[in-house]
Structure formats: C-alpha cells, structure tokens
Amino acid sequence: MKKIFTLSLITTMFSAGALATAPEAKDTPKEKANEPSIYLSVFDKTQDPSPDLLKKETSRSNKTEKVCWVAFGNFGKKATVSETFKAQAKVEFKTTSLENAKVVSSPNKKLHTITYTRPTIDNGKYMMNCWEFGRWDPAGKYVLTVKIGKHEFEKQVFYVTE
C-alpha cells in the first residue's frame, strides 16, 4: 500500500513540478537540465493520491497535512539520504517510519541530521520523504537541506504555524 501511495504522490508532484518549471527549462543548458532537482510542498494526506496544496506552510494543529520533498534524478537502486533540519527553537525529531535511520542533533536541539539508506522509486528516478508536525513541534521557519549520495540540493524553506 505504501508503494502505491508513493507512486501516486510522485505522479501528482511530477505533474505539478513539470508545469511549474517548464518555462525555465527552455533557458537551461542541456547539462544543467540533467542535474538532479528537488521539489518541496505541503500535501493533503487524507486523499489518495495526495493533492499538492501548492504551499510551504503547514499548521501543527492540522492533522491532514504533511510536508514532502521529492528529488528527481538518477540515484541507482538504493541511495543514502541525509536530511538536515534547522529550526528556530528546540525540537525533537522522531523517525519511527525510517528504518535504520541515524539522528544526530546539536546540543541546543535546533539542528538535526537524519541519515538513512533506502530503495529509490521508479528505477532510481525519484527519492522522497514526508514529515508530519504536531502540537509538540515549535512554530516558525524550518530550513531543510537534502543530500542524496554525493549531491546536496539547494536549501528548502517551509513554515510551521499554530
């Protein structure tokens, strides 16, 4: 069931991402067009496939939303992912759904790096992950840096509100 959900989400995100980046692709040199890219947004988890809400803000009291990223590229059959979160206040990260994940947190609990290895999607064309935020998480700006293998993507910013 998780794979079906993931592929549905990928299809939804790929459609939205392709439309959003189509004008820019004309101006991009071929070598840059083949570079891996990343897309982050908030999705409605009550529907399958999860529709992209086309926003980067989620409420910690809204249990129907999740923050997801999808990376497009050529990642092989399995890849090691490092997600680094920077929060404005102390936060505790739980990785119950990420098997064998290693979490390293700064002493002030504002910077967290979660590292794991998992299979890719669609023969290595995609990698993705989603996070849910609840009442225990601080409101404010979050900066996420995703690294897959040796490729570090540009920083992604999202907000958690009351």
Beta strands, then each sheet from edge to edge (+ up, - down):
strand 1: 37-44
strand 2: 57-59
strand 3: 65-72
strand 4: 78-87
strand 5: 102-105
strand 6: 111-119
strand 7: 126-131
strand 8: 140-148
strand 9: 151-152
strand 10: 156-161
sheet 1: 1+ 3- 7+
sheet 2: 2+ 10+ 8- 4+ 6- 5+
sheet 3: 2+ 10+ 8- 9+
end
